[in-house]
Amino acid sequence: MDQISARVHEIDILITRIAGVDAPCGEFARAWAEAEIWATVEEVIRNKASRARQVRNALLPIQQLPTEVVLQVLCMVVPPFLEQADYYMVLRQVSGVCHRWRQIINSTPTLWGRIHSWDSAYVVKEALKRSAHHALDVYFDNDNRIRPMGRAERYNFVENLIPHLGRCRKLALGWDSDPRQVKELLGLPAPQLEQLILRDEIGNDDFATVEIFAGQAAFLKQVEIDRVACRWESAAFKGLKSLSISNVSFQSFNQILELLQYSPTLLKLKLQHIIFPDSDADIDPMFRQIRLPLLNNLQIRSIHWRRTESLLGCIHAPGCAHLHLTMDDVETGIEGSLARLPALWPSQVRIIILNLRSIRVVVKEVETALFASSSDGQGGLSLVLRRGAYFERSAILLGGINHIIKNYLSAPESSLQVDSFTLHCLHHGNILNEILRLPTVTRLDLGDPLYNYEMPYACPHEDQHWTLPPFPSLKLIRCFTPREDWVMRVIGAAFHNPTIDAQNRAIDIQVHSRTEQANEDCTSRLAPRIRAVIGESNRLSFIVTPVVDTISD
């Protein structure tokens, strides 16, 4: 460092001498000349330092990696499932790591194959150019959630995209206003398209006159439609492998059966909130048995239970291993349907649930549900019955589920999930009797961790007497409610139950909170109180479990 300081001092003297020669007239002129010379020296040094860093970085072990390996690292840093709004921002940040990474990113077309309508026009044009002739995944959304888009911007986006529609692999189109740009895209051929998502946030637009992709989308296999009335006989809806339709009105029940007949190779089918005419004709004989031999996952959600029963009766999918049913408006008459439904389930589902050891039953304010899934994820059943918060209906639906459990499942154990409504109803004899009919309850959950921890139903008066049903084999109690009074009442009721020998059998108690801070507060306030009730032989833990807003299909 002393040698460098000496050389800098020599340069300083030299620059002062040169400045005096170049600008002899006046002190300001000499200072100006000296500053200019130093700026030149600074630029030379900066360039040499930059070059030295490049040489050093090039010799680092990571820089010796083949380009293919670097690309794998980049794909881990910028994964395909990254939130679309952040994709190019993260890509830009990663490109700043070093010169080589920037070169690799800029010259790799596959990294530029995502086109978002909410990105700036410059980013869209650069992505279209740098992606070269590779496949594109396009996301168009004009509902202003990420970045406001004016009519001119939407028009320009579509116009820039149209020449590249032939190499689109995925189109995800959502809108809440003028759909003209969307209709323009849907009317053009898309010969390489594999996946299509249409989502109308308002549901006011009719696409029944549009021949989807002009009948030229031979590779289209995955379709998801939400609130869009389409021309269902279009060639685009034939030969699909995955089909999801939500919030759509069909002209007749036969129309949806005909649609399913177009795709005998379906692997996954989801029908949700489908509306049919109140007075519908009988099922056409040619649609009474829709053969779907490859179907593995069938979801029928929020469709009237009579229509659900009809769909199950018409769909013949013996290999289907995953069945998800959600039925709304379960008024008088559902009891008979619950007795008939199991005979309509795919044979593979019946085989899987017959060999399960444990099931899960949910009794909440607005729904009663049965979940029976294999531990290896190879298949199972979910049956959700939604209704108003009425004691009588809850008891009837739970009775129907008990009928299914008794006749079609052999699970010796069950877990029970309840909310404050259920506890409030324990004095209602029918509900209590149906709970007692469940297979041996080994786990009790208070609250729902999947959505939120709130239990909105009014808390019974503190002096109202109630107790838990006798669960002599209870092994685990999990509490997902911020109501500390409910936590204490449930734990107190469980351990004061004469059928539970807490002294000779350990029971795990888990109290879940949303955040670290809530967990600390809950621990400090509840731990001594709970320990005084459960004693030292039972394990007590306080766990942070963040709220999950959505459930994956």
Secondary structure, 3 states (H helix, E strand, C coil): CHHHHHHHHHHHHHHHHHHHHHCCCCHHHHHHHHHHHHHHHHHHHHHHHHHHHHHHHHCCHHHHCCHHHHHHHHHHHCCCCCCHHHHHHHHHHHHCCCHHHHHHHHCCHHHHCEEECCCCHHHHHHHHHHCCCCCEEEEEECCCCCCCCCHHHHHHHHHHHHHHHHHEEEEEEEECCCCHHHHHHHCCCCCCCCEEEEEECCCCCEECCCCHHHHCCCCCCEEEEECCEECCCCHHHCCCCEEEEEEEECCCHHHHHHHHHCCCCCCEEEEEEEECCCCCCCCCHHHCCEECCCCCEEEEECCCHHHHHHHHHHEECCCCCEEEEEECCCCCCHHHHHHHHHHHCCHHHHHHHHCCCEEEEEECCCEEEEEEECCCCCCEEEEEEECCCCHHHHHHHHHHHHHHHHHHCCCCEEEEEECHHHHHCCCCHHHHHHHHCCCEEEEEEECECCCECCCCCCCCCCCCCCCCCCCCCCCEEEECCCCHHHHHHHHHHHHCCCCCCCCCCCCEEEEEECCHHHHHHHHHHHHHHHHHHHCCCCCEEEEECCCCCCCCC
